[in-house]
Amino acid sequence: MSTRLKLYDRVAEDAASIVIRSYSTSFSAASRLLGVDVRQHVENIYALVRVADEIVDGGAAEAGLDVAATARQLDDFEHETEQAMAQGFSSNLIVHAFALTAREVSFGAELTAPFFESMRMDLSEKAHDRESFERYVYGSAEVVGLMCLCAFLHGHDVSADKRAKFERGARALGAAFQKVNFLRDLADDFETLGRSYFPGIDVATFTEEDKVRLLDDLDADLRDAAIGSELPSSSRRAVALAHSLFAQLSKRIRATPAGELVRTRVRVPDGVKLRLAAAAAIGVSPRV
């Protein structure tokens, strides 16, 4: 590889790392527990997902783009991603970094196409039925878990049965992440973006029964996702931390009255995050 391309690769990955540090303290903390062989891959994946999310969740609109122009931006972003995965180069640093990971750990449009489909749904669908909700969660979150899993397992010999188990767990953890964020953002999604993700849920009349039903479904995903201890050592601590953070959020949402949940965003205090991170770092399963 030429010196010029090596330098460009490094600058692209540095740019991807800035994205995760700037947008998510929780994901940034979890990524620091990853082994050096997988950390950059996960940061490359996160950066592309984050930029796509910014296109559909307000960044483009705040810049003055209407829905049609925003859709074109998303289409162009997907096309550039596909080209970079095929060719190994993009003038967009974030896309280039993502393509480096996709090519090395062996995933492609089978995962990126459902992701971009879900992002496109955010531009047109304001309410979901069960089928569209499941399709949205798969594309927006479960496939991201599968992308990360490709990085976690790269270079490791894993049986077909074990890989299938890991894939179920990765999808479940992605679904749990998405559902917990839907619950945290009920009011903002509805009032600011005009969206209602959960089928049959009216934010204006959100009840305790609604909340409990949604949390029971989320906690079932978390149980299915509890496979971190079986992953390679380079990724198991970070996955354990992500799992414990989502479980902590679920616990705090369950303790928050439904009427309050639609007015405030539930958070995990920094001190609790540090305790969970410390427990994950030494391989202890914390009480959440």
C-alpha positions in Angstrom: 0.0 0.0 0.0 1.3 3.5 -0.9 2.3 5.9 1.8 -0.3 8.4 0.6 -3.2 5.9 1.0 -2.0 4.8 4.4 -2.0 8.4 5.5 -5.5 8.9 4.1 -6.7 5.8 5.8 -5.4 7.0 9.1 -6.9 10.5 8.7 -10.3 8.9 7.8 -10.3 6.7 10.9 -9.2 9.7 13.1 -12.3 11.5 11.8 -14.5 8.6 12.6 -13.1 8.5 16.2 -13.9 12.1 16.6 -17.6 11.4 15.8 -18.1 8.9 18.5 -16.3 11.0 21.1 -18.4 14.0 20.2 -21.8 12.4 20.0 -22.0 9.7 22.6 -20.2 9.5 25.9 -21.7 6.0 26.6 -20.6 4.5 23.3 -17.2 6.2 23.6 -16.8 4.7 27.0 -17.8 1.3 25.8 -15.5 1.5 22.8 -12.5 2.1 25.1 -13.0 -1.4 26.5 -12.6 -3.0 23.1 -9.4 -4.6 22.1 -7.2 -2.6 19.7 -8.0 -5.1 17.0 -11.7 -4.2 16.9 -12.0 -0.7 18.5 -11.4 1.3 15.3 -13.7 -0.9 13.3 -16.6 -0.2 15.8 -15.8 3.6 15.7 -15.8 3.5 11.9 -19.2 1.8 11.9 -20.6 4.2 14.5 -19.5 7.3 12.6 -21.3 6.4 9.4 -24.5 5.4 11.3 -24.3 8.8 13.2 -23.9 10.8 10.0 -26.9 9.1 8.4 -28.9 9.7 11.5 -28.0 13.4 11.4 -29.3 13.6 7.8 -32.8 12.4 8.7 -33.1 13.7 12.3 -32.8 17.4 11.9 -29.3 18.4 10.8 -30.2 18.7 7.2 -33.6 20.4 8.0 -31.8 22.9 10.2 -29.5 23.7 7.3 -32.6 24.6 5.2 -33.1 21.4 3.2 -36.7 20.2 2.6 -37.7 16.6 2.7 -37.0 16.0 -1.0 -33.5 17.5 -0.7 -32.8 15.6 2.5 -33.9 12.3 0.7 -31.4 13.1 -2.1 -28.7 13.6 0.5 -29.4 10.2 2.0 -29.6 8.5 -1.4 -26.2 10.1 -2.3 -24.7 9.0 1.0 -25.9 5.4 0.5 -24.6 5.3 -3.1 -21.2 6.7 -2.0 -21.1 4.0 0.7 -21.8 1.3 -1.7 -19.2 2.6 -4.1 -16.5 2.8 -1.4 -17.2 -0.7 -0.3 -16.7 -1.9 -3.8 -13.8 0.3 -4.8 -11.9 0.9 -1.5 -11.9 4.7 -1.6 -14.1 7.7 -1.0 -13.5 11.4 -0.8 -15.8 11.4 2.2 -13.6 10.6 5.2 -16.4 9.0 7.2 -17.5 6.8 4.3 -13.9 5.9 3.5 -13.3 4.7 7.1 -16.5 2.7 7.1 -15.6 1.0 3.8 -12.2 0.1 5.3 -14.0 -1.9 8.0 -16.7 -3.4 5.8 -14.1 -4.7 3.3 -11.8 -6.1 6.1 -14.4 -7.8 8.3 -16.5 -8.9 5.3 -20.0 -7.3 5.2 -21.7 -5.4 2.5 -25.0 -4.2 1.1 -26.8 -7.1 2.8 -26.4 -5.0 6.0 -26.1 -1.5 4.7 -29.2 -1.6 2.5 -31.6 -2.4 5.3 -30.0 0.3 7.4 -30.5 3.0 4.7 -34.1 1.7 4.2 -34.8 2.4 7.8 -33.2 5.9 7.6 -35.4 6.6 4.6 -38.5 5.5 6.5 -37.8 8.4 9.0 -38.5 10.8 6.1 -41.9 9.5 5.3 -43.5 7.4 8.0 -44.8 9.2 11.1 -46.5 6.2 12.7 -45.7 2.4 12.5 -47.7 -0.8 12.4 -46.2 -4.0 13.8 -44.7 -5.0 10.4 -43.1 -1.6 9.7 -41.9 -1.2 13.3 -40.1 -4.6 13.2 -38.6 -3.7 9.8 -37.5 -0.3 11.1 -35.8 -1.7 14.2 -34.0 -4.4 12.2 -32.6 -1.9 9.7 -31.8 0.9 12.1 -30.3 -1.1 15.0 -30.1 -4.9 14.6 -28.0 -4.7 11.5 -25.6 -2.3 13.3 -25.2 -5.0 15.9 -24.5 -7.5 13.1 -21.9 -5.2 11.6 -20.1 -4.9 15.0 -20.3 -8.6 15.4 -18.4 -9.1 12.1 -15.7 -7.0 13.6 -15.8 -8.9 16.9 -15.4 -12.3 15.2 -13.0 -11.3 12.5 -10.0 -13.6 12.7 -11.7 -16.1 15.1 -12.8 -19.6 14.1 -16.5 -19.9 15.2 -18.8 -22.8 14.4 -22.0 -22.1 12.4 -24.1 -22.8 15.5 -22.1 -20.5 17.7 -22.2 -17.7 15.0 -26.0 -18.1 14.7 -26.2 -17.7 18.5 -24.0 -14.6 18.4 -26.1 -13.1 15.6 -29.3 -13.6 17.6 -27.7 -11.9 20.5 -26.3 -9.0 18.4 -29.7 -8.4 16.9 -31.4 -8.5 20.3 -28.9 -6.1 21.8 -29.4 -3.7 18.9 -33.2 -4.0 19.3 -33.0 -3.3 23.0 -30.8 -0.2 22.3 -33.3 1.2 19.9 -36.4 0.5 22.0 -34.8 2.0 25.1 -34.1 5.2 23.1 -37.6 5.3 21.8 -38.9 5.2 25.4 -36.4 7.9 26.5 -37.3 10.1 23.5 -41.1 9.7 23.4 -41.9 13.4 23.8 -39.2 14.7 21.6 -39.8 12.2 18.8 -43.5 13.1 18.8 -43.4 16.9 19.4 -40.2 17.8 17.5 -40.1 15.2 14.7 -43.7 14.2 14.5 -43.0 10.5 14.9 -44.6 7.7 16.9 -42.5 4.6 16.7 -44.3 2.1 18.9 -47.4 0.6 17.2 -50.7 1.5 18.9 -49.1 3.9 21.3 -50.5 7.4 21.6 -48.0 9.7 23.4 -50.8 12.0 24.4 -52.5 9.3 26.4 -49.5 7.2 27.3 -50.3 5.0 30.3 -48.5 3.0 32.9 -49.8 -0.2 31.3 -48.3 0.9 28.0 -45.0 1.6 29.6 -44.9 -1.8 31.4 -45.8 -3.7 28.2 -43.1 -2.0 26.2 -40.5 -2.5 29.0 -41.4 -6.2 29.3 -40.6 -6.6 25.5 -37.4 -4.6 25.9 -36.2 -6.7 28.8 -36.9 -9.9 26.8 -34.5 -8.5 24.2 -31.9 -7.9 26.9 -32.2 -11.5 28.1 -31.7 -12.8 24.6 -28.7 -10.4 24.3 -26.9 -11.8 27.3 -24.2 -13.6 25.3 -21.3 -11.2 25.9 -19.3 -13.6 28.1 -19.0 -16.0 25.2 -17.5 -13.5 22.8 -13.8 -13.2 22.1 -11.9 -11.4 24.9 -11.3 -8.4 22.8 -15.0 -7.5 22.7 -16.7 -9.1 25.7 -16.1 -6.3 28.2 -17.4 -3.6 25.9 -20.5 -5.6 25.1 -21.1 -6.3 28.8 -20.9 -2.6 29.5 -23.4 -1.8 26.7 -25.7 -4.4 28.1 -25.5 -3.2 31.6 -26.1 0.4 30.5 -29.3 -0.5 28.6 -30.5 -2.6 31.6 -29.9 0.3 33.9 -31.9 2.6 31.7 -34.7 0.0 31.5 -34.7 -0.1 35.3 -34.9 3.7 35.6 -37.6 4.0 33.0 -39.6 1.4 34.9 -39.3 3.5 38.0 -40.4 6.7 36.2 -44.2 7.3 36.1 -45.6 7.2 32.6 -46.8 10.8 32.8 -43.3 12.0 33.7 -41.7 9.8 31.1 -43.4 11.8 28.3 -41.9 15.0 29.7 -38.4 14.1 30.6 -35.5 12.1 29.2 -34.3 9.4 31.6 -30.5 9.3 32.0 -27.9 7.2 33.8 -25.9 9.4 36.2 -22.2 9.7 35.4 -21.3 8.1 38.7 -23.4 5.0 37.9 -21.9 4.9 34.4 -18.4 4.9 36.0 -19.4 2.1 38.3 -20.7 0.0 35.5 -17.7 0.7 33.4 -15.3 -0.3 36.2 -17.3 -3.6 36.8 -17.2 -4.4 33.0 -13.5 -3.6 32.9 -12.6 -6.3 35.5 -15.2 -8.8 34.2 -17.7 -8.5 37.0 -21.4 -8.6 36.4 -22.7 -5.5 38.2 -26.1 -5.3 39.9 -28.1 -2.8 37.9 
